[in-house]
Amino acid sequence: MPSIRSPYDRDIARLAIPAFGTLVAEPLYVLADTAIVGRLGTDELAGLALATTVLLTVHALATFLTYGTTATVSRLIGGGRDAEAARWSVQGLWLALTVGIAFAATGVLTGTALMRALGGSGAALEAGERYFSIRLVGLPFLLLALAGAGAFTGRQDTRTPLKLSVAGAIANLAIELLLIPGLGFGIGAAAVSTVLAQIGTGSVFAVAVLRWARGQGVGLWPEPPAIGRLMVAGRALILRAIALRGSFTLGAAVAARIGVAELAAHQIALQIWATLALAVDAIAIAGQALTGRWLGAGRAEKAKAAARRMVELDVAVAVALGLAVVAVRRPLAGLFSTDEAVVSATAFVLVWVAISQPVNGYVFALDGILIGAGDLTYLGRTMAVAAAVFAAGALVLIEVDAGLGPLWAWLTAFMGLRALALWWRWRSDRWVVLGGDATAVG
């Protein structure tokens, strides 16, 4: 039985509570857009669903900048190598800027084709194109914020990312309310408000990291060999992200072929699912920082004991979130649409969202612990296997014209398969690698 209290609770709370604000920044942008755009019309909401499915895939691919930086910096900090940690943080910013520009350029060329592949057409596709093209401007700044958040979390500081992320989310909402309900602009204004918030947040993150690095006596210019090494170290996380987001993108494609109202309901439920998942992932962020720190300091028993406690807490939080969703599913669905067909479908899917939460809590906790330990190759490979299994089932759902219920049941089973793979690694202790060296991450 889990204990009521643990000596690790204070450290976990100190990191996890502020980390929540950082983690939910991008989903909160999308939730704000969903709530406001949903009142413009069903076609606009469906267009938003198409665009944000692609954008959140890009966001997921880029999380290696946060997670890889956190794992590297926390291990170096644990080993007493602060200047080296600052150097890798600076190079992480240069990598983020490079990747962000590349992603934006790729989006210009492929965005419409991707949204068509998801089943978009007509007025919904036009709305999605308008929103997506504007949002591409903010991508480099979003990635700068991800890399900066990873650097601070690796230093065991999640308060700075919290302050910056909350400020960005508030600015996004304020500008959006002014432009759409206030001045009567359409879906493009929702994208403009988010881009402005991302430019501000990303710029401040970058300046904060560079200021810390300068204080450590570290150079601020790019080092191509170091940037290349960071990219190689992050390839397993990129594979993991591709497999994860590819699965959810395929799920969106299944929903798009059911109907416009069903796609809109899937969009709303998926954004709520993602926000809740990142809420439990806040404890996983603490897992990344603390696991890396203790392993870097050569304290294997402390790393394992803290990790066990994080799993217990994450599952408990996830259960509470699931119960809350069940209790308020109908009024919650009504916040995002006035279309009765969309509201009813969303309320139904939210039951599956609630059911999946305990599994999510377990998966996200172990994910964070293994990322902090630098066990990235195993995570990438097992995620790819789970995604292949999900894809096979999703293709069957398309062939038999299944509804939203079977789709969400299969998404929950996908998370269960991930939980099994993570449990197997966790019990083996093969993830316990000691030493305060960046090369231990990979």
Secondary structure as UniProt FT lines:
FT   TURN            7..8
FT   HELIX           9..23
FT   HELIX           25..37
FT   TURN            38..40
FT   HELIX           42..62
FT   HELIX           64..78
FT   TURN            79..80
FT   HELIX           82..117
FT   TURN            118..119
FT   HELIX           122..135
FT   HELIX           136..138
FT   HELIX           139..154
FT   TURN            155..156
FT   HELIX           159..177
FT   HELIX           178..182
FT   HELIX           187..215
FT   TURN            216..217
FT   HELIX           224..233
FT   HELIX           235..256
FT   TURN            257..258
FT   HELIX           260..296
FT   TURN            297..298
FT   HELIX           300..334
FT   HELIX           340..372
FT   TURN            373..374
FT   HELIX           376..399
FT   TURN            400..401
FT   HELIX           404..428
FT   TURN            429..431
FT   HELIX           438..440
//
